[in-house]
């Protein structure tokens, strides 16, 4: 009986990341540290500076890593403060959403939880209790799959390979991925950004169909498909903290 009862007890909640402080160029910066991960990584979003680190790393090693990226950290934190538009979007009738670098209007009408696109308007036909955000995300993902599918066909034709299966991803650290087994995956939130940025990601992943690495040969293929890839890659790095949150 005791063994059966154990099944009904929830595990204790994971401890919240500890907030620490570090001095960067004479400025005190708060950061959250989460340990127990496989590698040391750092990110900045609306919650501030956050790090994940292996348990074996000492605190001074982690803070040396932060200091080594101090200029970038201060710049990104300042960008967060200076942003005019909040990233969190509440989906409701009359709002606008970014789609391929342009604003589209959202209309909410009574219906059976479906969506349709009418020119530059996203129409959500929803029941009274519907989750409008989830419905809008479904619409954006459908648009993304169609749009990036067309772009994948375009780029694979240039290197004379058949287009693989295409799916969408919500990965936190990658805009896209390519696998011989599962095909190409593109982050659905790229549908918010101007088309040339999504094109770079699709071209990048298409190039992996010939070279599953980041060798000089790979980058030559990327340059053939997308000559201005370096500019696009730099732009994408600045887009991470400006994408809307739905």
N, C-alpha and C positions, 0 to 999 in steps of 0.2 A: 504493500500500500504506500509506504514512504517513497519508493522509487517512482510510483505513478504520480504522487503528489508533486514531485520535483518538476514534472513536465509543465505544471501550471504556474510556476514561478518565473517571472521575467528576469533576465540577467541584469545586474546593476548597470546603470547608465555609465557610458564612457566619461572619464574625467574631462572637464573643459580645458582647452589649451591655456597654459599659464601666461599671463601678460607680464612682460619685462620691459625694461627701458635700456636704450643705448644712446651714446653721444656720437652724433655724426656731424662733423664740421661745425662744432659748437652748438648744435641743436639737439635737444632731447627728443628721441623718437620712441614711441611705444611699439612693441611688436608682440605677437602671440607665437608661442613655441609649442609644437606638437611633436612628441618623440615616438619612436617605435616604427618609423617608416624605413624603407629600403635605402633611400638616398636622400641627400640634402637638397632641398628645393625651397624657393622663395617666390611669393606672389603678393601683389598689391591689388586690392579691390575696394569696394565701398566699406569693408570692415577694417581696412588699414593694412599694415604690413604683417604678413603671416609666414611662418617657416615650418617646414616639416624636416625632421632629422632622424638619423639612426640613433638608437640608444647609446651606442658606443662612443659617439662624438662628445667631446667635452664642450662646455659652454664657451670657453675662450676660442675654440676652433669655429664654432658656429658664428660668434660675433666677429671674428676675422673675416669670415665669408660675407657677412653683412657690410662690414667696412670696405671690403674690396669692391662692393657694388654701391657704395655710399652715394655717389653722384646720381646714379639712376634712381635710387630709393627716394632721395629728396625731390628730384624732378617729378616722379610719379605721384608722390604725396601732394605736392603743390598743384598738380593737374587735377587731382580729385577735389581739392578745395575750390579751385577756380571754375569748375564746371558749372555752367548755368542751368542745364537741364537735369532734373533727377532721372536716374536710369530706370527706377522702378515704375512700370506702367500698369495702371489699372484699366483693364479693357471694359469699355462701356460705349454707348452710342455717342458718336460725335468726335471721338478721339482720332488722332492720326498715328500711323505706324510707319516706320521706315521700311521700304521695300526696294531693293536694288538701288539704294542711294536716293530714292525719291519718297515723298510722303504719300501714303494712301489713306483715305478716310475709312472709318469703320461705321457701318450702320447696323443697328440691332433691330430686328423685326421678329414678330411672333412666328414660331415654326417648330420643326421637329429636330432641333439640334443639328442643323446642316449649315454649310457655308457655300458661297458662290462669289465669283469675282465678276464685277461689272465695271469694265474700264479700270479706272484708278480707285475703285471703291471695293472694300471687302464687306460683303453682306453676311451677317450672322443671323440665321433664322433659328431662334432659340426658344426653348420652353422657359417659363418663369424662374424655375429653380436651376437653370443650366449654369455650368461653370464657363463663363464667357472667355476667360483666359485660355482654358484648355481647348476650347473650340477654335479660338484664333490661332493657337499654336498648331493645331491640326491643319488649318488652312495654309499657314506659312510653310509647314513641312511639305505639304503636297505641292505647293508652288516651287519649293526648293528642289524637290526630287525631279520635277519636270524640267526646270531651268538647267540644273546641273547635268541632267541626262543629255540634253541637247548639246551642251558645251563639251561633255565627254566624247560624244560622237564626233564633234568637230575636231578635237585634238587627236584622238586615236586614228582618225582617217589620215592625218598628216604624217603619222609614223607607220602607217600600213599595218595596224594591228586591230583585231576585232575589239569592240568595246566590251569590257567585263561587266559583271553585275554591279550595280550602283546602289548603295545604301546611304543612310544618313547617320551621323554620329552626334553624341552630346559630350564627347571627350573634353576634359578640362585643359589639356595641355597641347592638343594638336588640332589643326584646321582640317587635316585629312590624313588618310592612311591608305596603303595599298598592300594587298596580300594575294599571292597566287591562288590561295584556296577560297577566300571570301570576296575577292574583288576590291573595288575602291569604295571608300567611305569618305563622305564630305560632311563637315560640320554644318548643320542646318541653319545656324544663325548667320552664316555668310550671306544668306538671302537678304539680310538687312543692309549690306554694304554695297557700294558701287560695283557694277558688273565686272570691271577690270580686275578687282581684287579676287573675286571668286574665280575668274578665268585663270589667274596665276596659280591658285591652289589646284584647280583641276589639271592644268598643264603639268604642274609639279608631280602630281600623282600619276598622270598618264606616262610621264617619263620613266617612272619606276617600273612600268611594264616591260621596259627594255633593260633597265639597270636597277636592280634591287639594292641600291647603295647610294651614297652621296659622293661618289668619285668625281674626278674632273670630267670623265666621259659623261656621267649623268648630267652635270651642269651644262655641258655643251648641248645635250638634247633639250634641256629646259630652255636654253637660250634660243634654240631653233624654233621651239614652239611659242615661246613668250620672251622676245628680246629684252623687254624692260623689267625682267624679273627682280632685279635687285631693288629697284624703286618700290615695286609692289610689296616685296617682303618687308621693307622698312615701314611702309604705310600700315601693313597689317599689325606690326608690333605696337603701333600707337592706337589701334582700334579696340584692343582687348578691354580697356576700361571705359569705353564709350558706348558699347553695345547696350541696347535696352534690355532690361530684365523683365520677363513676362512670368 
